[in-house]
Amino acid sequence: MLAALVGLIVPEVSAAQLVRVGAAHFPPYTVRPESGADTGLLPQLVEALNRSQQDYQFVLVPTSIPRRFGDFKQGRVDMAIFENPNWGWEDIPNTSVDMGLEDAEIFVAQHQPDRDQTYFADLKGKRLALFSGYHYEFANFNAEPKYLAKNYNATLTYSHDSNLLMVLRGRADIALVTRSYLSDYLLRNEKVGDQLLVSERIDQVYHHYAIIRPAAPISGEAFGKLLQGLRDNGELLKIFDPYKISLVPVPKP
């Protein structure tokens, strides 16, 4: 009897198509995926996608911000999530899916009595703390470290925490962080909130897309339907609203 039950169950499990999702360190979306820790918003989204259906099994494959393009082209990953078609994907065959999620990149400085919002109007002569590999609008989306160091007196790290500490300790004048990350940082570090001046100026709005390989086991249309299902049942709001990531309407095809 047990053997018969196993025979019934196995085909159903094996029928699920494996979809490999690139996981690059991009807090709070993905946090140190190479360490094996399932932390960040991407693991939560993948878990919700897997719970919602049985046709696909989404798994995370660790990559990095610079390496993700090569992994995608070589077929090591099938999808890149929380991307934008303008972030270096223009010459790589892909299908993009509008996720209907928006975040923003904002400027943060040390709060001082004589400082107000005009401090962020001109970046010339200021020391910037940036996240290595990010494409910033103020720099015309040029992510080359030498370009940023030469033209914007930038120090590049792989940690928003480090960049904010540089500002707090006077080692940098301005750090750029995602609104979602700053929201999480201030929850974890309540005492520093009064020490930071947060810009009303936005460097760019992150309108998130999923980038899918032409040979991926899931189509853009199918993935879009899965996301819509999570939107309809409230799962997307549950995952992203605590980080001030906005759910916005998705244009119909």
C-alpha positions as CSV (number, residue, x, y, z in Angstrom):
1,M,0.0,0.0,0.0
2,L,2.8,2.4,0.9
3,A,4.6,1.7,-2.3
4,A,1.5,2.4,-4.3
5,L,1.1,5.8,-2.5
6,V,4.7,6.7,-3.2
7,G,4.1,5.8,-6.8
8,L,1.3,8.3,-6.9
9,I,3.2,11.1,-5.1
10,V,6.5,11.0,-6.9
11,P,5.3,11.9,-10.4
12,E,3.5,15.0,-9.0
13,V,6.6,16.2,-7.3
14,S,8.9,15.6,-10.2
15,A,6.5,17.3,-12.6
16,A,7.4,20.7,-11.0
17,Q,9.9,22.5,-13.3
18,L,13.0,23.9,-11.5
19,V,13.4,27.6,-11.9
20,R,16.8,29.0,-10.7
21,V,16.6,32.5,-9.4
22,G,19.9,34.5,-9.1
23,A,20.4,35.8,-5.6
24,A,22.9,38.7,-5.4
25,H,23.7,40.6,-2.2
26,F,21.2,43.6,-2.4
27,P,19.9,44.3,1.1
28,P,17.1,44.2,2.2
29,Y,16.1,42.2,-0.9
30,T,18.8,39.6,-0.6
31,V,21.3,39.4,2.3
32,R,24.6,37.5,1.9
33,P,23.1,34.6,-0.1
34,E,26.5,32.9,-0.4
35,S,26.4,32.3,3.4
36,G,23.4,30.1,3.0
37,A,21.2,32.2,5.2
38,D,17.6,32.6,3.9
39,T,17.3,36.2,4.8
40,G,15.9,39.1,2.9
41,L,12.8,39.8,0.8
42,L,13.8,37.5,-2.1
43,P,13.7,34.3,0.0
44,Q,10.3,35.4,1.3
45,L,9.0,36.0,-2.2
46,V,10.4,32.6,-3.5
47,E,8.7,30.8,-0.5
48,A,5.4,32.5,-1.3
49,L,5.7,31.6,-5.0
50,N,6.4,27.9,-4.1
51,R,3.5,27.8,-1.7
52,S,1.1,29.2,-4.2
53,Q,1.4,26.5,-6.9
54,Q,2.9,23.2,-7.8
55,D,4.0,23.7,-11.5
56,Y,7.3,25.3,-10.7
57,Q,9.9,25.0,-7.9
58,F,11.8,28.2,-7.5
59,V,15.3,27.9,-5.9
60,L,17.9,30.5,-5.1
61,V,21.3,30.4,-6.7
62,P,23.9,32.7,-5.1
63,T,25.6,35.1,-7.5
64,S,26.9,38.7,-7.2
65,I,26.0,42.2,-8.5
66,P,28.8,42.1,-11.2
67,R,28.7,38.4,-11.9
68,R,24.9,38.1,-12.4
69,F,25.0,39.0,-16.1
70,G,27.5,36.2,-16.9
71,D,25.6,33.7,-14.8
72,F,22.4,34.7,-16.7
73,K,24.0,34.4,-20.2
74,Q,25.6,31.1,-19.4
75,G,22.3,29.6,-18.1
76,R,23.5,29.2,-14.5
77,V,20.3,31.1,-13.5
78,D,17.0,31.4,-15.3
79,M,15.8,34.6,-13.7
80,A,17.0,37.8,-12.1
81,I,14.5,39.5,-9.8
82,F,14.3,43.1,-8.5
83,E,16.1,44.3,-11.7
84,N,15.6,47.0,-14.3
85,P,16.0,46.4,-18.0
86,N,18.3,49.6,-18.1
87,W,20.8,48.2,-15.6
88,G,23.1,46.5,-18.2
89,W,20.6,44.1,-19.6
90,E,20.1,45.9,-22.9
91,D,22.3,43.6,-25.0
92,I,21.3,40.4,-23.3
93,P,18.3,38.5,-24.7
94,N,15.6,38.4,-22.1
95,T,12.0,38.9,-21.3
96,S,11.2,41.5,-18.6
97,V,8.2,41.2,-16.3
98,D,6.9,44.3,-14.5
99,M,6.6,43.3,-10.9
100,G,4.5,46.4,-9.9
101,L,6.9,47.2,-7.0
102,E,8.7,50.5,-6.4
103,D,11.5,51.5,-4.1
104,A,13.7,54.6,-4.2
105,E,17.3,55.6,-3.8
106,I,17.8,58.5,-1.3
107,F,20.6,60.6,0.0
108,V,21.5,60.6,3.7
109,A,23.8,63.0,5.6
110,Q,24.8,63.6,9.2
111,H,22.3,66.0,10.8
112,Q,23.8,69.3,11.8
113,P,22.2,72.5,13.0
114,D,23.1,74.5,9.9
115,R,22.1,71.7,7.5
116,D,18.8,71.4,5.6
117,Q,17.5,70.0,2.4
118,T,19.5,72.3,0.3
119,Y,22.6,70.3,1.3
120,F,21.6,67.6,-1.2
121,A,21.1,70.0,-4.1
122,D,24.8,69.9,-5.2
123,L,27.1,66.9,-4.8
124,K,30.3,68.7,-5.9
125,G,33.0,68.7,-3.3
126,K,31.2,66.2,-1.1
127,R,32.5,62.8,-0.2
128,L,30.1,60.1,-1.2
129,A,29.7,56.6,0.2
130,L,28.2,54.3,-2.4
131,F,27.4,50.6,-2.8
132,S,29.7,48.9,-5.3
133,G,28.1,47.8,-8.5
134,Y,25.0,49.9,-8.1
135,H,23.9,52.1,-11.0
136,Y,23.1,55.6,-9.8
137,E,21.1,58.2,-11.8
138,F,23.2,61.1,-10.7
139,A,26.2,59.4,-12.3
140,N,24.3,58.6,-15.5
141,F,24.1,54.9,-14.4
142,N,27.9,54.5,-14.8
143,A,28.9,52.0,-12.1
144,E,32.6,51.9,-12.9
145,P,34.5,52.4,-9.6
146,K,37.3,54.5,-11.1
147,Y,34.7,56.8,-12.7
148,L,32.8,57.3,-9.5
149,A,35.9,57.8,-7.4
150,K,37.4,60.3,-9.9
151,N,34.2,62.3,-10.6
152,Y,32.3,62.0,-7.3
153,N,35.0,61.5,-4.7
154,A,33.2,58.2,-3.9
155,T,34.2,55.4,-1.6
156,L,32.5,52.1,-2.6
157,T,31.7,49.3,-0.2
158,Y,29.4,46.2,-0.2
159,S,27.5,47.4,2.9
160,H,24.9,50.0,3.4
161,D,25.6,49.8,7.1
162,S,29.2,50.7,6.5
163,N,28.2,53.6,4.3
164,L,25.9,55.0,6.9
165,L,28.5,54.5,9.7
166,M,30.9,56.5,7.5
167,V,28.4,59.4,7.5
168,L,27.8,59.1,11.2
169,R,31.5,59.2,11.9
170,G,32.2,62.0,9.5
171,R,34.2,59.9,7.1
172,A,31.7,60.6,4.3
173,D,29.4,63.5,3.7
174,I,26.6,61.7,1.9
175,A,25.6,58.1,1.6
176,L,23.0,56.8,-0.9
177,V,20.8,54.0,0.3
178,T,17.5,52.5,-0.7
179,R,14.5,53.8,1.1
180,S,13.6,50.2,2.1
181,Y,17.0,49.6,3.6
182,L,17.0,52.8,5.5
183,S,13.6,52.0,7.0
184,D,14.9,48.6,8.2
185,Y,18.2,50.2,9.4
186,L,16.3,52.8,11.6
187,L,14.2,50.0,13.1
188,R,17.4,48.2,14.1
189,N,19.2,51.4,15.2
190,E,16.6,53.6,16.8
191,K,19.1,55.8,18.6
192,V,20.7,57.1,15.4
193,G,17.6,58.4,13.7
194,D,18.0,61.9,15.1
195,Q,21.6,61.9,13.9
196,L,20.7,61.5,10.2
197,L,19.3,64.0,7.7
198,V,17.3,62.2,5.1
199,S,16.8,63.8,1.7
200,E,13.5,64.7,0.1
201,R,15.5,64.5,-3.1
202,I,15.3,61.1,-4.8
203,D,18.2,59.9,-6.9
204,Q,16.0,57.3,-8.7
205,V,12.9,55.3,-8.3
206,Y,13.5,51.6,-8.5
207,H,10.7,50.1,-10.5
208,H,11.3,46.4,-10.2
209,Y,11.2,43.9,-13.0
210,A,12.0,40.2,-13.3
211,I,14.4,39.4,-16.1
212,I,13.9,35.9,-17.6
213,R,16.1,33.9,-20.0
214,P,14.5,33.0,-23.4
215,A,15.3,29.3,-22.6
216,A,13.9,29.4,-19.0
217,P,11.4,26.8,-18.0
218,I,8.9,29.6,-17.1
219,S,7.6,32.2,-19.5
220,G,7.2,35.9,-18.7
221,E,3.4,35.5,-19.0
222,A,3.3,32.6,-16.6
223,F,5.5,34.4,-14.0
224,G,3.3,37.5,-14.3
225,K,0.3,35.5,-13.5
226,L,1.9,34.0,-10.4
227,L,2.8,37.5,-9.2
228,Q,-0.7,38.7,-9.8
229,G,-2.0,35.8,-7.7
230,L,0.2,36.9,-4.8
231,R,-1.0,40.4,-5.3
232,D,-4.6,39.4,-5.2
233,N,-4.3,37.3,-2.0
234,G,-2.3,39.9,-0.2
235,E,1.0,38.1,0.0
236,L,3.0,40.8,-1.9
237,L,1.6,43.5,0.5
238,K,2.5,41.4,3.5
239,I,6.1,40.9,2.3
240,F,6.9,44.4,1.0
241,D,4.8,47.0,2.8
242,P,6.8,46.8,6.1
243,Y,9.9,48.0,4.1
244,K,8.0,50.9,2.5
245,I,8.2,49.3,-0.9
246,S,5.1,50.4,-2.8
247,L,2.8,48.2,-4.8
248,V,1.8,50.0,-7.9
249,P,-0.5,49.1,-10.8
250,V,0.9,46.8,-13.5
251,P,0.1,47.9,-17.0
252,K,-1.9,45.3,-18.9
253,P,-0.2,43.7,-21.9
